Amino acid sequence: MEYMLVKTMTTTQAQKNFGSLVADAVKEAVSITKHRKEVFVIVPSYEFHKMKKLAEIATKQVKESKTLLDFIGAGKEYSRFSTIDQVDDFISANREIWKI
């Protein structure tokens, strides 16, 4: 199930209406703001666990393969690419593999 932030509450509203916040957050993501800036998002627990699992999978994949920075030679005296266009072409060619 995909979530769109349909409910936004200030931190003060969340404190005063905690029951309402919990009831809404069980069904959908709720954005909590402070001074008009989002400070956190409350999501249903099953959605949190799904995001956590996806993060674990991504972390494992990165550890099992060379990182992109290592692959392109970033921070080294030499680089695999000599122009920005070559970097763009490389990213475009591998976008599907990286799922970005």
Backbone torsions as a table, in degrees:
resi	resn	phi	psi	omega
1	MET	NA	127.4	-179.8
2	GLU	-91.6	144.0	-177.7
3	TYR	-114.7	139.4	169.0
4	MET	-118.2	140.7	178.6
5	LEU	-71.3	104.2	-179.4
6	VAL	-104.0	-13.1	-179.1
7	LYS	-125.4	132.2	176.1
8	THR	-127.9	135.8	177.7
9	MET	-133.0	149.1	172.1
10	THR	-80.0	165.1	177.7
11	THR	-61.5	-35.9	178.4
12	THR	-65.6	-45.1	177.9
13	GLN	-61.9	-40.1	179.8
14	ALA	-63.2	-40.3	178.4
15	GLN	-65.5	-43.9	-176.2
16	LYS	-75.1	-26.6	-175.4
17	ASN	-124.7	48.1	-174.7
18	PHE	-58.6	-40.4	179.4
19	GLY	-60.2	-43.1	178.1
20	SER	-65.7	-40.3	177.9
21	LEU	-59.6	-47.4	-179.8
22	VAL	-62.9	-45.0	-179.6
23	ALA	-60.5	-41.9	178.8
24	ASP	-69.4	-42.5	-175.9
25	ALA	-68.5	-22.2	175.8
26	VAL	-66.9	-30.6	-176.5
27	LYS	-95.8	-32.4	-173.3
28	GLU	-157.0	163.2	178.3
29	ALA	-67.7	142.0	178.3
30	VAL	-126.0	126.4	178.8
31	SER	-89.2	131.8	177.9
32	ILE	-110.9	127.3	-176.8
33	THR	-116.3	154.3	174.2
34	LYS	-139.6	125.5	-175.8
35	HIS	54.0	42.9	176.9
36	ARG	67.9	10.1	177.6
37	LYS	-116.0	136.9	177.7
38	GLU	-66.3	126.6	179.2
39	VAL	-107.8	-26.9	172.0
40	PHE	-166.7	167.6	179.6
41	VAL	-127.0	132.1	176.9
42	ILE	-99.6	127.6	-179.3
43	VAL	-124.9	156.9	175.3
44	PRO	-58.2	150.3	-174.3
45	SER	-60.5	-38.4	-179.2
46	TYR	-65.3	-31.8	178.0
47	GLU	-70.4	-39.6	176.0
48	PHE	-60.0	-46.4	-178.1
49	HIS	-66.3	-34.0	176.2
50	LYS	-65.8	-44.3	178.3
51	MET	-64.2	-39.0	179.5
52	LYS	-63.3	-43.5	179.3
53	LYS	-63.3	-42.8	178.1
54	LEU	-62.8	-39.1	177.8
55	ALA	-64.9	-39.6	178.2
56	GLU	-64.0	-41.6	179.1
57	ILE	-63.6	-45.7	-180.0
58	ALA	-62.8	-42.4	179.2
59	THR	-62.2	-42.3	179.1
60	LYS	-63.5	-41.9	179.7
61	GLN	-63.9	-39.3	179.0
62	VAL	-65.9	-42.1	-179.2
63	LYS	-66.4	-31.3	-177.8
64	GLU	-82.6	-12.7	-179.8
65	SER	-127.8	165.7	176.3
66	LYS	-68.1	144.1	176.3
67	THR	-73.0	159.9	179.9
68	LEU	-60.6	-40.9	-180.0
69	LEU	-62.1	-41.6	176.2
70	ASP	-63.3	-41.0	-175.6
71	PHE	-64.6	-42.1	-177.2
72	ILE	-86.5	-6.3	176.6
73	GLY	81.0	25.1	-179.7
74	ALA	-62.4	140.1	178.0
75	GLY	80.1	4.6	179.4
76	LYS	-107.2	170.4	179.5
77	GLU	-65.2	-27.9	-177.8
78	TYR	-118.8	163.5	177.7
79	SER	-138.3	150.9	176.5
80	ARG	-66.9	-24.9	-175.6
81	PHE	-117.9	146.2	178.3
82	SER	-110.4	-11.7	178.1
83	THR	-136.7	159.8	176.1
84	ILE	-63.0	-36.8	178.7
85	ASP	-60.3	-37.1	177.3
86	GLN	-65.4	-38.8	176.9
87	VAL	-64.3	-46.7	178.9
88	ASP	-59.4	-43.5	178.7
89	ASP	-62.8	-42.0	179.4
90	PHE	-62.5	-45.4	179.7
91	ILE	-64.1	-44.5	179.0
92	SER	-59.6	-41.4	-178.4
93	ALA	-68.2	-27.2	-176.6
94	ASN	-107.2	3.5	-177.1
95	ARG	-54.6	-44.0	-178.1
96	GLU	-66.3	-40.3	179.5
97	ILE	-63.1	-41.8	-177.4
98	TRP	-83.2	-10.1	179.8
99	LYS	61.1	45.3	176.8
100	ILE	-118.0	NA	NA
